[in-house]
Amino acid sequence: MALERGARLEKVGPDELARCGIGCLTNPKNPGFQAKVAWLRNRFAEGLRLLLLRNDQGVPLAFLEYTPGEHAWRPVMAKGWLFVHCLWVYSGGRKVGGLGRRLVRACIKEARDAGAIGVVAVTSDGPWMVGKQVFVKCGFAEVARAGRFELVAFRLRPGPLPRFRDVSARPVRRRGLEVIYSAQCPMLPKSVHDLSEIAAGLGLKLRVTELASAHEAQAAPSLYGVFNLLWNGRLLADHYVSGTRFRNILRAEGIGKR
């Protein structure tokens, strides 16, 4: 645990971004890197920040991304709360232990200093989401559940509980194959590019829509918000999918060349 005690906490805003990077994606040549940088620069004005832990040699160990709840890029109602978008521990940080809890507690302190009602996050045991146990260990309680997703919250003062927005009643707007996404997750731009090429090879056009605001993300058709794969308006996947998984989904749905 000596390394954990030596890990220093940094709060990353626009002035520190160039020095601290963007989190889980570190290769500037990846298409998602610059997309995420641009996304972050637009979000800092809304109050988004990163909490970053480094070891004594300056190597990143873990980070947490949070924003005021009204600017959350998930279909939630959480005005007055701080909302956690992402919690990530690098492979080197996993050898240390306890870093996720340390970041969650630091976020609670940020909320207390800001006079927020508390801290809230969407969790899931499914793909591309943090599980709720790290939050439960820090005193969070589940306040809502929808499908594979849980909404967990740590209350600091009185105020309305956060809740999920209803995504089940969203009307079908367009026909065909469509992906709606955001660079909030930097892995998604390259994924969407790859899926577009696969679709074209199957004689399909994949319509791509990039979310432009938190308001649009809060109206997304999945509770993950920032990745939505649809066929004729029906949700096929609510998280990043590989090329193989994409082909399997299309095959199962009878979409494309046979």
KOLGU-906777 format. One record per residue: residue in one letter; x, y, z of N, C-alpha, C in turn. Coordinates in steps of 0.1 Angstrom, whole numbers, padded with zeros to 4 digits, always signed. Example, Ala and Ser with C-alpha at 12.3 -4.5 7.8 and 13.67 -1.06 7.14 Angstrom:
// residues 2
A+0132-0057+0078+0123-0045+0078+0132-0033+0078/S+0128-0022+0071+0137-0011+0071+0129+0000+0079/
//
This chain:
// residues 258
M+0008-0012+0000+0000+0000+0000+0008+0013+0000/A+0022+0011+0001+0030+0023+0001+0028+0031-0012/L+0026+0024-0023+0024+0031-0036+0011+0040-0035/E+0001+0034-0029-0012+0042-0028-0010+0054-0020/R-0002+0053-0009+0000+0065-0001+0008+0075-0009/G+0017+0070-0018+0025+0080-0026+0018+0085-0038/A+0006+0080-0042-0001+0084-0053-0006+0098-0050/R-0004+0108-0059-0009+0121-0057-0021+0124-0065/L-0030+0131-0060-0043+0135-0066-0042+0148-0073/E-0046+0148-0086-0047+0161-0093-0061+0163-0098/K-0065+0176-0098-0078+0180-0104-0075+0186-0118/V-0080+0180-0128-0077+0184-0142-0088+0192-0147/G-0084+0205-0151-0093+0214-0158-0087+0217-0172/P-0092+0228-0178-0086+0231-0192-0072+0234-0192/D-0067+0241-0181-0053+0245-0181-0043+0233-0179/E-0048+0222-0173-0039+0211-0171-0041+0199-0181/L-0050+0201-0190-0053+0190-0199-0041+0185-0207/A-0034+0194-0213-0023+0190-0222-0012+0182-0214/R-0011+0185-0201-0001+0178-0193-0006+0165-0188/C-0019+0164-0186-0024+0152-0179-0031+0142-0189/G-0033+0146-0201-0039+0136-0211-0054+0135-0208/I-0060+0125-0214-0075+0124-0214-0080+0112-0206/G-0071+0104-0200-0077+0093-0193-0073+0079-0199/C-0083+0071-0202-0080+0057-0206-0074+0056-0220/L-0074+0066-0228-0068+0066-0241-0056+0075-0242/T-0044+0069-0244-0032+0077-0243-0024+0079-0256/N-0029+0072-0267-0022+0073-0280-0028+0085-0288/P-0021+0095-0290-0027+0107-0298-0030+0103-0312/K-0025+0092-0318-0029+0089-0331-0042+0081-0332/N-0047+0077-0321-0061+0071-0321-0071+0081-0325/P-0080+0078-0334-0091+0088-0338-0099+0093-0327/G-0100+0085-0316-0108+0090-0305-0100+0100-0296/F-0087+0101-0297-0080+0109-0288-0083+0124-0290/Q-0081+0129-0302-0084+0143-0305-0099+0146-0303/A-0108+0136-0307-0122+0138-0305-0125+0140-0291/K-0119+0132-0282-0122+0134-0268-0116+0147-0262/V-0104+0151-0267-0098+0164-0263-0108+0175-0266/A-0113+0175-0279-0123+0185-0283-0135+0185-0274/W-0140+0173-0272-0152+0171-0263-0150+0177-0249/L-0138+0174-0244-0135+0179-0230-0134+0194-0230/R-0128+0200-0240-0126+0214-0239-0139+0221-0239/N-0149+0216-0246-0162+0221-0246-0170+0219-0233/R-0166+0208-0226-0173+0205-0214-0168+0212-0201/F-0155+0216-0202-0149+0222-0190-0157+0235-0186/A-0162+0242-0196-0170+0254-0193-0183+0251-0186/E-0188+0238-0186-0200+0234-0180-0197+0228-0166/G-0184+0228-0162-0180+0224-0148-0174+0210-0148/L-0173+0203-0160-0167+0190-0159-0152+0191-0155/R-0148+0181-0147-0134+0179-0143-0130+0165-0142/L-0117+0162-0143-0111+0149-0141-0104+0149-0128/L-0105+0139-0120-0096+0136-0108-0087+0125-0112/L-0074+0128-0111-0064+0119-0116-0054+0115-0105/L-0051+0102-0104-0041+0098-0094-0028+0093-0102/R-0016+0098-0098-0004+0094-0104+0005+0089-0093/N+0015+0080-0097+0024+0076-0087+0036+0085-0086/D+0046+0082-0078+0057+0092-0076+0065+0094-0088/Q+0064+0085-0098+0071+0087-0111+0063+0094-0121/G+0051+0099-0117+0042+0106-0126+0034+0097-0135/V+0034+0084-0133+0026+0075-0142+0012+0075-0137/P+0002+0077-0146-0012+0077-0142-0016+0063-0137/L-0024+0063-0126-0028+0051-0120-0044+0049-0121/A-0051+0060-0120-0066+0059-0121-0071+0073-0123/F-0084+0074-0128-0090+0087-0130-0105+0086-0128/L-0111+0097-0125-0126+0098-0124-0130+0110-0131/E-0140+0109-0140-0146+0121-0147-0160+0124-0141/Y-0162+0137-0137-0175+0141-0131-0179+0154-0137/T-0192+0157-0136-0198+0169-0141-0210+0173-0133/P-0214+0185-0133-0227+0188-0126-0238+0180-0133/G-0248+0175-0124-0258+0166-0129-0266+0171-0141/E-0269+0184-0141-0277+0189-0152-0269+0188-0166/H-0256+0186-0165-0248+0184-0177-0244+0169-0179/A-0250+0160-0173-0247+0146-0174-0250+0141-0188/W-0240+0133-0193-0242+0127-0207-0248+0113-0205/R-0259+0112-0197-0266+0099-0195-0281+0104-0194/P-0291+0095-0197-0305+0099-0195-0309+0098-0181/V-0304+0108-0173-0308+0109-0159-0313+0123-0156/M-0320+0125-0145-0323+0138-0140-0316+0139-0126/A-0306+0148-0126-0298+0149-0114-0293+0163-0111/K-0302+0172-0114-0298+0186-0111-0295+0188-0096/G-0284+0195-0094-0280+0198-0080-0270+0187-0075/W-0268+0177-0082-0258+0166-0078-0246+0167-0087/L-0235+0161-0083-0224+0159-0091-0225+0145-0097/F-0223+0143-0110-0226+0131-0117-0212+0125-0122/V-0210+0112-0119-0198+0105-0123-0200+0099-0137/H-0193+0104-0147-0193+0098-0160-0186+0084-0161/C-0174+0085-0155-0164+0074-0157-0155+0072-0146/L-0152+0060-0142-0142+0057-0132-0133+0046-0138/W-0120+0049-0139-0111+0039-0146-0098+0038-0138/V-0094+0025-0136-0081+0022-0129-0073+0015-0139/Y-0061+0020-0142-0051+0014-0151-0046+0001-0145/S-0041-0008-0154-0036-0021-0150-0025-0019-0139/G-0017-0009-0140-0007-0007-0130-0013-0002-0117/G-0024+0005-0117-0031+0009-0105-0038-0002-0099/R-0043-0012-0106-0050-0023-0101-0041-0031-0091/K-0028-0031-0093-0018-0038-0085-0017-0031-0071/V-0022-0018-0070-0021-0011-0058-0033-0014-0049/G-0045-0013-0054-0057-0015-0046-0062-0002-0039/G-0075-0001-0039-0081+0010-0032-0081+0024-0039/L-0076+0024-0052-0076+0037-0059-0089+0042-0063/G-0098+0032-0067-0112+0036-0071-0119+0043-0059/R-0118+0037-0048-0124+0042-0036-0119+0056-0032/R-0106+0057-0034-0100+0070-0031-0105+0081-0040/L-0107+0078-0053-0112+0088-0062-0127+0091-0059/V-0135+0081-0056-0149+0083-0052-0150+0092-0040/R-0142+0090-0030-0142+0098-0018-0138+0112-0021/A-0128+0114-0030-0124+0127-0035-0135+0134-0042/C-0143+0127-0050-0154+0133-0056-0165+0137-0046/I-0167+0130-0036-0176+0133-0025-0172+0147-0019/K-0159+0148-0017-0154+0161-0011-0156+0172-0021/E-0154+0170-0034-0157+0180-0044-0172+0184-0043/A-0181+0175-0041-0195+0178-0040-0198+0186-0028/R-0191+0182-0017-0194+0189-0004-0189+0203-0005/D-0177+0205-0011-0171+0219-0013-0180+0227-0022/A-0187+0221-0032-0195+0228-0041-0209+0231-0036/G-0212+0225-0025-0226+0226-0019-0236+0218-0027/A-0232+0207-0034-0241+0199-0041-0249+0190-0032/I-0260+0185-0037-0268+0176-0029-0261+0163-0026/G-0252+0159-0035-0244+0147-0033-0238+0142-0046/V-0234+0130-0047-0228+0124-0059-0236+0112-0064/V-0237+0111-0077-0246+0101-0083-0238+0095-0095/A-0241+0082-0098-0235+0075-0109-0244+0064-0114/V-0243+0061-0127-0249+0050-0133-0239+0038-0133/T-0243+0027-0128-0234+0015-0128-0241+0003-0134/S-0233-0007-0137-0238-0019-0143-0228-0030-0142/D-0232-0042-0141-0223-0054-0142-0220-0057-0156/G-0227-0051-0165-0226-0054-0180-0214-0047-0185/P-0212-0048-0199-0200-0042-0205-0199-0027-0204/W-0186-0022-0204-0183-0008-0205-0189+0001-0195/M-0191-0005-0183-0196+0003-0172-0190-0001-0159/V-0188+0008-0150-0182+0004-0137-0193-0003-0129/G-0189-0013-0121-0198-0020-0112-0201-0011-0100/K-0212-0014-0093-0216-0005-0082-0209-0007-0069/Q-0201-0019-0068-0195-0022-0055-0186-0012-0050/V-0178-0006-0059-0168+0005-0055-0175+0016-0048/F-0187+0020-0053-0195+0031-0048-0202+0026-0035/V-0207+0014-0034-0214+0009-0022-0204+0009-0011/K-0191+0006-0013-0181+0005-0003-0178+0019+0002/C-0182+0030-0005-0180+0043-0001-0193+0050+0005/G-0203+0041+0007-0215+0046+0013-0226+0050+0004/F-0225+0047-0009-0236+0050-0018-0247+0039-0017/A-0259+0043-0020-0271+0034-0020-0277+0035-0034/E-0283+0023-0038-0290+0023-0050-0304+0030-0048/V-0307+0040-0058-0319+0047-0057-0328+0044-0068/A-0324+0038-0079-0332+0034-0090-0325+0023-0098/R-0334+0015-0105-0328+0005-0113-0337+0004-0126/A-0330+0001-0137-0337+0000-0150-0329-0010-0159/G-0335-0021-0162-0327-0031-0170-0314-0035-0163/R-0303-0034-0170-0290-0038-0164-0283-0026-0157/F-0290-0015-0156-0284-0003-0150-0289+0000-0136/E-0281+0005-0128-0284+0010-0114-0280+0024-0113/L-0288+0032-0106-0285+0046-0102-0281+0046-0088/V-0269+0049-0084-0264+0049-0070-0261+0063-0066/A-0263+0067-0054-0262+0080-0049-0256+0081-0035/F-0249+0091-0032-0244+0095-0019-0249+0109-0016/R-0258+0109-0006-0265+0122-0003-0256+0129+0008/L-0255+0143+0005-0248+0151+0015-0258+0161+0022/R-0269+0164+0015-0278+0174+0021-0292+0171+0015/P-0303+0177+0020-0316+0175+0015-0317+0180+0000/G-0326+0173-0007-0328+0176-0021-0335+0165-0028/P-0340+0167-0040-0347+0157-0048-0337+0146-0052/L-0342+0133-0051-0333+0122-0055-0332+0122-0070/P-0320+0118-0075-0318+0117-0090-0327+0105-0095/R-0330+0105-0107-0337+0094-0113-0334+0092-0128/F-0337+0080-0133-0336+0078-0147-0347+0085-0155/R-0343+0090-0167-0353+0094-0176-0360+0082-0183/D-0372+0083-0187-0379+0072-0194-0374+0071-0208/V-0367+0061-0212-0362+0059-0226-0371+0049-0233/S-0381+0043-0226-0389+0032-0233-0399+0038-0242/A-0403+0050-0240-0414+0056-0248-0409+0065-0259/R-0396+0065-0262-0391+0073-0273-0396+0069-0286/P-0401+0078-0294-0407+0074-0307-0397+0070-0317/V-0401+0062-0327-0392+0058-0338-0391+0070-0347/R-0379+0075-0349-0378+0087-0357-0374+0084-0372/R-0365+0074-0374-0360+0071-0387-0359+0057-0390/R-0359+0053-0402-0358+0039-0406-0343+0036-0409/G-0340+0023-0409-0327+0018-0413-0318+0016-0401/L-0305+0015-0404-0295+0012-0394-0288+0025-0390/E-0287+0027-0377-0282+0040-0372-0274+0038-0359/V-0264+0046-0358-0257+0046-0345-0256+0061-0340/I-0260+0063-0328-0260+0076-0321-0249+0075-0310/Y-0240+0084-0311-0228+0082-0301-0223+0096-0297/S-0213+0095-0288-0206+0107-0284-0191+0103-0281/A-0182+0113-0283-0168+0111-0279-0166+0112-0264/Q-0177+0113-0256-0175+0112-0242-0167+0100-0238/C-0169+0089-0245-0160+0077-0244-0151+0078-0256/P-0138+0079-0255-0129+0081-0266-0127+0069-0274/M-0132+0057-0270-0131+0045-0277-0141+0044-0288/L-0151+0053-0288-0163+0052-0297-0160+0057-0311/P-0153+0068-0313-0151+0073-0327-0145+0063-0336/K-0135+0056-0332-0129+0045-0341-0139+0034-0342/S-0146+0030-0332-0155+0019-0333-0166+0022-0343/V-0171+0035-0343-0182+0039-0352-0177+0038-0366/H-0164+0043-0368-0158+0043-0382-0157+0028-0387/D-0152+0019-0378-0151+0005-0382-0165-0001-0385/L-0175+0002-0377-0188-0004-0379-0194+0002-0393/S-0191+0014-0396-0196+0020-0409-0189+0012-0421/E-0177+0008-0420-0170+0001-0430-0176-0013-0431/I-0178-0020-0420-0184-0033-0420-0198-0033-0426/A-0206-0023-0422-0219-0022-0428-0219-0020-0443/A-0210-0011-0448-0209-0009-0462-0205-0022-0470/G-0196-0030-0463-0193-0043-0469-0204-0053-0470/L-0214-0050-0462-0226-0059-0462-0238-0052-0470/G-0234-0042-0478-0244-0035-0486-0254-0027-0478/L-0250-0022-0466-0258-0014-0457-0252+0000-0455/K-0261+0009-0453-0256+0023-0449-0259+0024-0435/L-0248+0027-0427-0250+0030-0413-0251+0045-0411/R-0262+0050-0408-0264+0064-0405-0257+0068-0392/V-0249+0078-0392-0241+0081-0379-0246+0095-0374/T-0250+0095-0362-0253+0108-0356-0245+0110-0343/E-0237+0121-0343-0229+0124-0331-0237+0134-0322/L-0238+0130-0309-0245+0138-0300-0238+0151-0298/A-0245+0163-0297-0238+0176-0297-0239+0182-0283/S-0247+0177-0274-0249+0183-0261-0254+0173-0251/A-0253+0177-0238-0258+0168-0227-0273+0167-0229/H-0280+0177-0233-0294+0176-0235-0298+0165-0245/E-0290+0164-0256-0293+0154-0266-0289+0140-0260/A-0278+0139-0252-0275+0126-0246-0285+0122-0236/Q-0291+0131-0229-0302+0128-0219-0315+0123-0226/A-0316+0126-0239-0327+0121-0247-0324+0109-0255/A-0312+0103-0253-0308+0092-0261-0317+0079-0258/P-0317+0070-0267-0326+0058-0266-0321+0047-0257/S-0309+0048-0252-0304+0039-0242-0299+0046-0229/L-0299+0039-0218-0295+0045-0205-0280+0047-0205/Y-0272+0041-0213-0258+0044-0214-0257+0058-0221/G-0265+0061-0230-0266+0074-0235-0257+0077-0247/V-0244+0074-0245-0234+0078-0255-0231+0068-0266/F-0237+0056-0266-0237+0047-0277-0250+0040-0278/N-0256+0041-0290-0269+0036-0293-0269+0030-0307/L-0270+0017-0308-0271+0011-0322-0286+0007-0324/L-0292+0012-0335-0306+0010-0337-0309+0005-0351/W-0320-0003-0352-0325-0007-0365-0340-0003-0366/N-0343+0006-0375-0357+0011-0376-0362+0016-0363/G-0353+0023-0355-0356+0029-0343-0356+0020-0331/R-0353+0007-0333-0353-0003-0322-0339-0005-0317/L-0337-0004-0304-0323-0005-0299-0318-0019-0300/L-0306-0020-0307-0299-0033-0308-0288-0035-0298/A-0281-0024-0294-0270-0025-0285-0269-0011-0278/D-0266-0012-0265-0265+0000-0257-0251+0002-0251/H-0242-0003-0258-0228-0001-0255-0219-0004-0267/Y-0206+0000-0266-0196-0003-0276-0197-0018-0280/V-0196-0020-0293-0196-0034-0298-0184-0036-0308/S-0178-0047-0307-0167-0051-0316-0172-0054-0330/G-0164-0055-0340-0168-0058-0353-0175-0072-0354/T-0169-0081-0347-0175-0095-0346-0189-0094-0340/R-0190-0087-0329-0203-0086-0322-0213-0079-0331/F-0209-0069-0339-0217-0062-0348-0223-0071-0359/R-0214-0079-0365-0218-0089-0375-0228-0099-0369/N-0225-0103-0357-0234-0113-0351-0248-0107-0348/I-0248-0095-0344-0261-0088-0342-0269-0087-0355/L-0262-0083-0366-0269-0081-0379-0274-0095-0384/R-0266-0105-0382-0270-0119-0386-0282-0123-0379/A-0282-0121-0366-0293-0125-0357-0306-0118-0361/E-0305-0106-0365-0316-0098-0369-0320-0099-0384/G-0312-0107-0391-0315-0108-0405-0313-0096-0413/I-0303-0088-0409-0301-0075-0416-0288-0076-0425/G-0289-0072-0437-0278-0072-0446-0278-0084-0455/K-0266-0086-0462-0264-0097-0471-0265-0110-0464/R-0270-0120-0471-0271-0133-0465-0261-0142-0473/
//
